[in-house]
Amino acid sequence: MSGTNAASGAAPCRFAHYFVICGIDTETGLEPDELAVHVSLYLLVVRSASEPFVASVWENFEQSPLKRTFKSKVLAHYPENVEWNPFDQDAVNMLCMPKGLSFRTQADSREPQFHSFLITREDGSRTYGFVHTFYEEVTSPQICSAMQTLYQMHQAENPSSATPSSSSSSSMDSLASSLDEADSPSSSSCRSAACGGYDASRDTLYVSKALCLITPMPFMHACRRFLSQMHRAVTAASPPPLPLESYVHNILYEVPLPPPGRSLKFHGVYEPIVCQRPGPGELPLADFPLGQTFTLLGVENLVQLFNCTLLEMQILLYSQDYQRLMTVAEGITTLLFPFQWQHVYVPILPASLLHFLDAPVPYLMGLQSKEGTDRSKLELPQEANLCFVDIDNHCIELPEDFPQFPNKPEFIQELSEVLLRYGISPVGGSQQALRELEDDGRNGNLGGEQLAVLELLQGNATLERLQALAKRTGVRVEALRGVGGEGEGQGGRTTVEEEELRNAKLNVQLREVFASRFTTMFADYEAFVIQSAPDLESWLTNREQMHNFDKASFLSDQPEPYLPFLSHFIETQMFATFIDNKIMSQWEEKEPLLRVFDGRIDKARLYNVRAPSLRSSNYQRCTVLKESAQAIEQRLMKIDHTAIHPHLLDMKIGQGKYEQGFFPKLQSDVLSVGPTNNKWSNRTATAQRRKDRHRQQTEHLTLDNDLKEKYMQEARSLGKNLRQPKLSDLSPAVIAQTNWKFVEGLLKECRMKTKRMLVEKMGREAVELGHGEANITGLEENTLIASLCDLLERIWSHGLQVKQVCRDTQTHTCAYTCTEQKHTHTLSNGPERRKSESSIGMPSLRASVIQDMRHIQSMGEIKTDVGRARAWIRLSLEKKLLSQHLKQLLSRQALTKKLYKRYAFLRCEEEKEQFLFHLLSLNTVDYFCFTSVFTTIMIPYRAVIIPIKKLSNAMTTSNPWVCVSGELGDSGVRQITKNILEMTFDCQNLGKLTTVQLGHDNSGLLAKWLVDCVMVRNEITGHTYKFPCGRWLGKGVDDGSLERVLIGELALPNADEDFGRGCRTPDMQHSPGQTRRVKPTSAQIQEAIGEAVNSICKHFHKPEKERGSLTILLCGEVGLVGALELFFHNGFKSARLFQKTVFVWDFVEKAVAYMESADQMGDMQETAEPLGLTCVSLCHYVSAINSSPRNIGKDGKFQLLVCLGARDRLLIQWLPLLVECPVIQRMYEESALLRDRTTVNALIAVLQTLHDFPITLEASLVKGIDL
């Protein structure tokens, strides 16, 4: 126990926590690795559909025993346990030897391999592991005999397996082949020559063994050099200077972590090793070579991968090489500074966790590929939101439709320049002549001479061609000592040290370029952080209900090109956690990444004095590249600290005797206890005791500390409850519990998303209900809906039985469609026949999942199944049928059970009902997410003209026509068949409908037409618009109009009956131009004008994407035109006995005629010049309207005059002219409002407010007007 305490006391400041040895346990013998069977089952499409597991097991036993995988074990680890980092034996074993034990013979390649891994604990902290794997001769007769027996059984059961032509065996062999079997073509040919067999009498058997260092920080280069020197000590002809226990004890207990901003030198078996740690104001430690990541993928691909990571998509790395997986994963997460990946992070995915690829959450995982595996046969989940990175082939497959990183071309250019300075091509993928050397070089598997060859070949095209030629001709290049080699580099440093310095400088410069982009984009983020809680406890308690960041204001302050990316990024969990850390920093110590980032922003402000360029979209290059590289070089050139040298320990004599080629069994008693007289360990222990005393005092003083700690943990784990599980506990119960967490997380996310969508859409009403300030723009709304589509994709893919090409929502919908069509084929279409032939109106549109899917499938603009599924979701949401459609999809229990596993979200009844209920709440608001996105598709429209029924359907002998207009365009003139009141036509999406032009050519005997209204319906979305008319169309009746512009609004369906049926028998309405219902009072007229003007002002004060139709505000039922008509009709002498009706337009025409005649008589010459110009403009506008080829009638002409006057800011100039005209005395009563100077002046003052806004008119209103 004392040993454990001694080991744990200094652990936080130790360079390494554990030294681990993994390999074969000679006591238990050979145990097949069942996890390899699960890998085969998961990765490949099993040929036999029945009993797939049995088929996979059988195929596994068809492999040659040397190519099978066997269970490895942790043979020893030192010390026994560390308090700060408990040893997880199963996880370490799984990650040290992910493929299990591998066997070789003397005919096989046995080059040592290096890879690294990490373990993420439940609190999010990380532990790094560095593994050196080599092959050791098997000396156990029992193991050799067992392998001989296995091979004889295999040969007896598969006599053709020894021949290379066996297809099934070779396919499975290639699947199970490990990386080092595929190192070179020569190894495979050598294996074929030996026929893949094993004979104990003539062959020497070797088995893999792994040495591992587990460290708290990623000192990859230092650990790799230490482990390689340990292996050299075992394989060297002479024993090492000291027993191996001395070196292990030294790195475990006597080598400290370098202090921040300092470098440290410690000693391996043969050579000193140097490592350095960034200072407090620098970017955090990242020792994985970014240059290799860029070489593997290329700058273009890496920036796209970086973008997907920022947007928290699902990212799957794919490579035969474990170290490549780790290098790319660590490289890409390192570049996220100051943000941190908050979701599942498993760079090397063990076979036992392959089911995590089904996780409906963002993840970053690495999957080992097998040589010969066909990419098309990989069963990848959720391809709609998956970024698949094929590292070995230097390519990536991106998700559909995601925003690009701001200033991407300039960003790539700057990164390319940095790479070129270090001799690295920005284009991904090395030439074939270098590829094999580079692979081994990355893993640390090259000797000094080969490494020198590689360094010379890189960046030198001539030498590269010579190397390729030498290889083809069979000449072996051992060394190029004349140009370089193992000797010393500049300043007395070795070639390896020069390479490490080069990598460190390249790393920091590439990271500085990325960090500079975030410093520029988020220079003012603090101004938008909402600090609303008085203390930490209240903030933690109400965390989920509070708005911590003013997203709308932040986006409005950003350059327009940045908005697509930023609107998505600020919705991510990593950004939310970043803001949470910022808020909590006012009560506790700043998180390290946040402290560094805020320091950089303060420095930028100091030098730039908040220059306006920070808000512009101009690209700003990084200015600290040289300084950052110099800081690294100075630390590595000038060593700040040197650790204690390895020394002899108090060991038992005779144990651990050196034997070349075999790693000895170390003496555990000397490795379980650390030194007691070490200065740095004493300091650490003293500091730890001080922390413990402070913690105990705090617990005594604060009674609710447990509750506070609980809140703290909950806040910090917000959104992180779906991290990877503990690798050591993989029981069915734990897997079930993990899936249950997924279900709970999905349901919670659904609740939060639907609530956010409702709050944002309701706007001011939501503020009144206490949900906080919320402004939504079209960009934000589209982002939220895209996020909802992503959530539904993840819900529908959770627990799916078989991943198919047509997957998830699309799979379910297609299967349901087939089932439903068989079911409905036997049903009669009675309801359609019951429809009354004599009834006139909009026929009902039945809500149908199948019909909506047919509409989507007919859209040629959508090329993929994922795109069709998302279009179907948008359509259902716009039709307010999303919850109903999904409920209908899930109503077929047998189909759901067939498609989904038992633990799937869609088979959890209670959660499924809650999920549908949350979606049902979205029906309370209107979305046009389908209409506004798919603007170029062809849409069928149905138009129904509803006449006044008592007049025999108002049959007409003329040729009627209609033109429908919307926000995106118009349909053009569509001729209507005589006496047919319904028509269907296809045209490009018109958007929200605004006006309908209805008219006829006045031909025939019955050329008069009394129309009540026109109904137009979008046959895909079901949106129906009503355009009221209530007027005659014809010469000599009403106002003589042959054409009317009707203003429409979205109509609401009846609750009790079909929407169309509510429109078939409209109430009798009189023409507004004839007898009006109730004359409004003067106060009511003035109030109506004020409301109309106020509505227009409100329209322009809204964000542009939130504004409705200005045409409705001008010409609608309560619009400006209608209000001014009431004003002009007040006291108007329109009803004449035995004479035709007089209209307001008659008064305008007579006033204009008077003005023109007065001008000809010379009476206008004495008028002031501005008034004279105004008179000319009024006469000009009236003349243009009268000379228009359109027959819009007198009321239509007055409407057009008001609209043009409002647009051109002339109304308040025309009113005094009309008031002063003598014609007013003959046509208006004395009490008319138009003859009251005070009222007219008040009207002019109200209309004056419209001059501040740019009023634009629809083309349908001003068609044919030439001004």
Disulfide bonds with the S-S distance in Angstrom:
none
